[in-house]
Amino acid sequence: MNKLAKLDKLYVWHPFTQMKDWLQSEPTVIVKGRGIYLYDFYGKRYIDANSSIWTNLHGHNNSYLNRALCNQLKKIAHSSALGLANEPASILAERLVKIVNPRKILNENLRNKPLEKVFYSDNGSTAMEIAIKLAFEYTRRSGLSKNPRFLSLSSAYHGDTIGAVSVGHIDLFHKTWSPLLFKTDYVMSPYCYRCKYNKSEPERADAREYKKCRWECVDVFEKKFRDAKQNGKPITAFVFEPLIQGSAGMIAHPDGWLRKVAEIARNNRALLIADEVMTGFGRTGICKDSDDTSLFACHKEAVQPDFIALSKGLTGGYLPMAATLTTKDVFNAFLGDYTEFKTFFHGHSYTANQLGSSVALANLDLLEDKDSIKSRNKLELALSNELKLLWKYKQIGDIRQVGLVVGIELVKNWRTREPYEPKEQAGIKVCKAMAKRGVITRPVGNIVVIMPPYCANEKHCKKIVSAIAESIDETLN
Ligand SMILES: Cc1ncc(COP(=O)(O)O)c(C=O)c1O
């Protein structure tokens, strides 16, 4: 075993990892990256098929991002945002405000307010924590409710800090902490493949064909609001991942669902909190029917939230940084004379970090470049073409693709949809076998996740899909 692997095993405690298993084998130590590839200590190269846990956008060691970072480093790495402004964070805030407010969507509905204020933090969890705290206090201060109540989706995941965990509903991750959490409600997510109304047959035809569906999940959603109001505990904020729920198992929502439920939430005067930590910055593909080519998933459904939480792709996968954007109404609720203490008492040491901000600006340059838009469209098509080859596997029940995000649900038998037991570790086994073949990704339970950086091409898609096919043959027969 190499010396770095030894050091890791001696000292490092890994996230979301059973360390007993970890300690039994030699960990892969990544020493460098270039483009879509990661290289380990021994020089073996791997396709980074999940973009380093959904963060990387343009590939590793990107010369444009590197240059932006080095140029900033020559000036300053970090100065505090408590009491001081700085150059790249101010410019970035203006740029973010520009891209989260597509004019067409704002004009379409007067209830859609522009997001004009940016609160920086460090990661997806803090971005959500900030949205939750602001929504809570804004609701109280604006007289909407003395007891703000949050609704999120079944299997929701919004991060690991206590507020974010409170709006999360994955028992495996969240139940242990329940005595520490504030109470929130949840409603069924539109998980068509396992819909309790049994209305979809995705494995037979096109995964997005919902012939017999009468939007029962939307009725359930509406009833949730009605019941809450009747019980004197109205829901005041709806928290959601737009279009696809990542850690829930890449649950892709059917077209139109978000638009319908957002309308219901709005009719009930609930705030909309969009968690675009995973979906933001083009992951869910280009808005094809909009002139705006928005980089955000909620805009594909013409939904403009009151809060949007951004992280992961914000810096192209380079540095930990996050932003929570909200409306002037929310901002104004925290204005007052000093001694009124209406201040938002929240902040982090690295808030508005200059290195992160400058690389985020360069990231936006790349994202807005016409060539990048073209190649993302090409990649989306290449992925969907290659994925068709996998439908023949009886161990694959569903293949869900939203733009450049893919979840492949492994099942014991596609006819019965019987899931693998956790102890069978189907997802883990397949992903380990894929790593042997030079493709790295990480499953979510029995779902194999594919989310390559945008520099992936057809050849890489072929390699990823053949690694999945061979790995299923090797491990699940
Ligand atoms: C949708 C979503 N929200 C929030 C988070 C938390 O982000 P972080 O891990 O940066 O705290 C994640 C992380 O995967 C996520 O997928």
The ligand as a Tripos MOL2 file, in Angstrom:
@<TRIPOS>MOLECULE
LIG
   16    16     1     0     0
SMALL
NO_CHARGES

@<TRIPOS>ATOM
      1 C1        -29.6710   19.3360   -3.4230 C.3       1 LIG1
      2 C2        -28.5830   19.4750   -2.4070 C.ar      1 LIG1
      3 N1        -28.6920   20.4150   -1.4500 N.ar      1 LIG1
      4 C3        -27.7390   20.6110   -0.5260 C.ar      1 LIG1
      5 C4        -26.6160   19.8130   -0.5310 C.ar      1 LIG1
      6 C5        -25.5630   20.0360    0.5040 C.3       1 LIG1
      7 O1        -24.4210   20.5530   -0.1070 O.3       1 LIG1
      8 P1        -23.0030   20.4730    0.6350 P.3       1 LIG1
      9 O2        -22.5950   19.0310    0.5840 O.co2     1 LIG1
     10 O3        -22.1350   21.3440   -0.1920 O.co2     1 LIG1
     11 O4        -23.2030   20.9670    2.0180 O.co2     1 LIG1
     12 C6        -26.4610   18.8270   -1.4910 C.ar      1 LIG1
     13 C7        -25.2900   17.9580   -1.4940 C.2       1 LIG1
     14 O5        -25.1920   16.9790   -2.1830 O.2       1 LIG1
     15 C8        -27.4790   18.6450   -2.4550 C.ar      1 LIG1
     16 O6        -27.3900   17.7140   -3.3960 O.3       1 LIG1
@<TRIPOS>BOND
     1     1     2 1
     2     2     3 ar
     3     2    15 ar
     4     3     4 ar
     5     4     5 ar
     6     5     6 1
     7     5    12 ar
     8     6     7 1
     9     7     8 1
    10     8     9 2
    11     8    10 1
    12     8    11 1
    13    12    13 1
    14    12    15 ar
    15    13    14 2
    16    15    16 1
@<TRIPOS>SUBSTRUCTURE
     1 LIG1         1 GROUP 0 **** ****
